[in-house]
Amino acid sequence: MKYIKLVFSLCILSACLSANAQNGDFKMPFDPRFHMILETKVGSYHYSRGGFGVNFVLEREMNKYLAWDVFSIDFSAPWNCDLVNIGIKTGLRGFSPRFWEKQMRAYTSFALGYDCGIITTKIGPMTERAGHGFALSCGAGFQFREKIFVGYDFEYSTAEIDKGRFGVAHYAKIGYKF
């Protein structure tokens, strides 16, 4: 039950932050090079099932070709929501020079961190309810007009639940930078 409360609290916090970012007078503290990114993703979830997810990213631009994802909170689940996966990662995004009338650029991303999987359905009395482990995420795509991201994301996790690993997931994602 603690894990469900944690997931719910993180979702409420990120929804409040993104709603506040919709205001025209919202300013990130200390440095104007900080941005919030909200990404949604769908694709092949772990165990070769279909799934969906949401990423909340705090990004800092280092220069026009490199950005640091200070932290990202990843939430993903299969379509039937019997298993929830939460990850906390940090990483880098690299950008190409602008092309197509200076409106688009390509990017690649790489992130490392921690992953926690939680079973949400009752299977049996001796079932492990959570698994923890190392997480890796990398992806590539395009950024349109400084605000919209479209791309592919590959995720790997070593978390184990019921003696089964999460393994590999493939997602198509779309994101918006605030």
N, C-alpha and C positions, 0 to 999 in steps of 0.2 A: 504494500500500500504506500510505503514511503516513496517508491520510484514513481508511481503514478502522480503523486503530489508534486514531485520534482519536475516531471515532464509538464504538468499543467502550469506550474509556476513559471517555468522558462518560456512557455508559449505565451502566457499573459504578459510577461515582461517584454518580450520581443514585439508583441502586437502593440503595446503601449509606446515603445520606442519608435516603431515605424509609423504609428498614427501621429506622433509628435513631429516626425520628420516631414509630414505632409504640409505642415504650417509653413508659410513663406518666411517667417522670421526665425526659424529653427537654425541654430548655429552649434556645431560640434565644439566641445570645449578645447581651449588651448591652441589648436592648430587648424587652419582651414583646409589642410590637405587630408583630413580624415573624412571618410565616407562610409555610409551604411549601405550594404547590398543585401537585397532579399532575392533568393533564388528558389524556384520550384523545379522539381525534377520528377520524371516518370521513366520507367524502364524495367529491366530485369533485376529484380531484387535477389538477395542471397537465397541459396537453395533453388535457383532457376525459377523463381516465381515472379510474377509481375508485382510492381510496387510503386510507391510514390514517396516524395520527401520534400523537405523545406530546409534551406540553409539560411542562417542569419550571419552576416560577415561584417566585421569592422575592419576597414581597409585604410592604410595610410600610403599615399603616393610618395615614393622616394625620389623619382624623377619621371620624365615622360615615357620611359620604357620599362620601369620596374615599380611594382607596388608590393607592400607587405600586408598580408592578411594577419592583423594582430591577433585576432581570434575569430573562430567561426564555430557556431553551434549547429550541428547537423541533426536533423530529425528525419528518420525514414521508417517505413513500415510496409508490409505486403498489403494487397488490396483488402484482405479479410481482417487485417489488424490484429492477428493473434500473436504477433511479435513486434516489439517496438525497439528501435535502435537509436541511441543518442550518442553523438560524438562531439568532442571538443578538440579543435585542431588549430594549428598555426602554419602559415606557409607563405609562398611567394607567387606573384603573377608577373609574367613577362609579356610585354606588348611589342608589336611590330610597328614600323613607321606607318603613318596613315596612307590609305589608298582609296580608290573609288570616289573621286572628287573630295578628298579629305574628310569623308563622312564615316569611314569604317577602318578598323584595324583588327588584326588577329591577336589572340592571346593564348598563352599556355599557363597552367597553374599546377602547383605541387604543394601538398600539405601533409603534415604528420601530426599525430596526436593520440588521444585516448578514445576508446569506444566501449559502450555499455549496451548490452542487449537484454531486454526484459520480456519474459513470457507473460502475456496478459490473459490467457485462458487457462482454466484448471485442467490439467492433464492427469495428474496422479499425486498421491501424498508424498512420494519420494523424489519428485521432480525438482531439479534446480530451477530457481526462478530468475536468476540473472547470470550473465557472463560478462567478463571484462577483458580488455586486451588492447593491443597496439592497433592503430588505424592509419592507413595511407590512402591518399586521394590524389589523383592527377587528372587533368583534363585539358581540353583545347576548344577554341571556338572563335567567335567574332563579336566585337563590340561595335554597336551602331550609335552614332551621335552622342557619345560620352555617357549614355544612360542605360542602354539596353544591351544585355549579354545573351547570346545564344550559343550553345555548345554541347559537348559530350563530356561525361565525367565517369571515370573508372575508380571504384573503391575496393579496398582490400581490408579485411579485418581478421585478427587472430582471436577474437572473443569466442568462447565456447559456451554453449548451453545444451544440456542433456547429451554431452559427449559428441556434439556435432558443431562444427565450426561454421561461422558465418560465411567466410570465404570471399567470393568476388561478386561485385554488382556493377552493372552498366546502366547509365542514365543519360537521357537527353534532358537538357535543362535550359531554362530561360530565367534571366535575372534582371533586376532593375536597381540602379544606383541612385541613392538619395543624396 
